Amino acid sequence: MPSGDIYNHETVQLDGETFSDCEFRDCRLVYAGGEPPQFRGCSFVGCDWKYDEAAARTLAHLKLVWSVGGKSSVQALIKDITVSR
């Protein structure tokens, strides 16, 4: 479990990782659809979020659902994501 690390201009694989008090600067953060990462007290500056493998297939599926008339279902999912907890 990385703690207090600084990542600068790096590609960081996120699946299954837990990051505490880390700083990410101008990084490519890659999630492939495995165990979701956990971030505790981390900061992100100028990072690019990339989705590979299963995560990319899920996004492609949501685009398809949107395009065939499921816009309201995708919007409901986005609303659920953005609701504060």
VENWOMO-V408615 format. One record per residue. N is the residue number from 0. RES is the residue in one letter. SS is DSSP state (H for helix, E for strand, L for the rest). PSI is psi as a letter, one per 40 degrees, with the letter a starting at -180 (999 if undefined). OMEGA is omega in degrees with one decimal (* if undefined). Layout:
<<N	RES	SS	PSI	OMEGA> <N	RES	SS	PSI	OMEGA>>
This chain:
<<0	M	L	h	178.0> <1	P	L	h	-180.0> <2	S	E	h	177.7> <3	G	L	e	-178.9> <4	D	L	i	173.5> <5	I	E	h	177.8> <6	Y	E	h	-175.2> <7	N	E	h	179.3> <8	H	L	f	-179.0> <9	E	L	i	168.2> <10	T	E	h	-175.5> <11	V	E	h	174.9> <12	Q	E	h	-172.4> <13	L	L	d	-172.4> <14	D	L	h	174.3> <15	G	L	e	-176.5> <16	E	L	i	172.5> <17	T	E	h	-178.7> <18	F	E	h	178.5> <19	S	E	h	176.7> <20	D	L	f	179.0> <21	C	L	i	177.3> <22	E	E	h	179.5> <23	F	E	h	-178.4> <24	R	E	h	176.1> <25	D	L	f	-179.3> <26	C	L	i	168.4> <27	R	E	h	-177.7> <28	L	E	h	-170.7> <29	V	E	h	175.0> <30	Y	E	h	-174.9> <31	A	L	e	175.0> <32	G	L	e	176.9> <33	G	L	a	177.8> <34	E	L	h	-179.1> <35	P	L	i	177.4> <36	P	L	i	175.1> <37	Q	E	h	178.3> <38	F	E	h	178.2> <39	R	E	h	177.1> <40	G	L	f	-178.7> <41	C	L	i	175.0> <42	S	E	i	-176.0> <43	F	E	h	-179.9> <44	V	E	h	174.6> <45	G	L	f	-177.1> <46	C	L	i	176.8> <47	D	E	h	179.7> <48	W	E	h	-178.6> <49	K	E	i	-179.2> <50	Y	E	h	-178.4> <51	D	L	i	170.8> <52	E	H	b	-175.5> <53	A	H	d	179.0> <54	A	H	d	178.5> <55	A	H	d	178.1> <56	R	H	d	177.3> <57	T	H	d	177.8> <58	L	H	d	177.4> <59	A	H	d	177.6> <60	H	H	d	178.8> <61	L	H	d	175.6> <62	K	H	d	178.4> <63	L	H	d	178.7> <64	V	H	d	179.0> <65	W	H	d	-172.8> <66	S	H	d	-178.9> <67	V	H	e	173.7> <68	G	H	e	-179.9> <69	G	H	f	-177.0> <70	K	H	d	-177.5> <71	S	H	d	177.9> <72	S	H	d	179.3> <73	V	H	d	177.8> <74	Q	H	d	177.6> <75	A	H	d	177.4> <76	L	H	d	178.7> <77	I	H	d	178.4> <78	K	H	d	178.5> <79	D	H	d	179.4> <80	I	H	d	-172.5> <81	T	H	e	178.5> <82	V	L	h	178.5> <83	S	L	i	178.8> <84	R	L	999	*>>
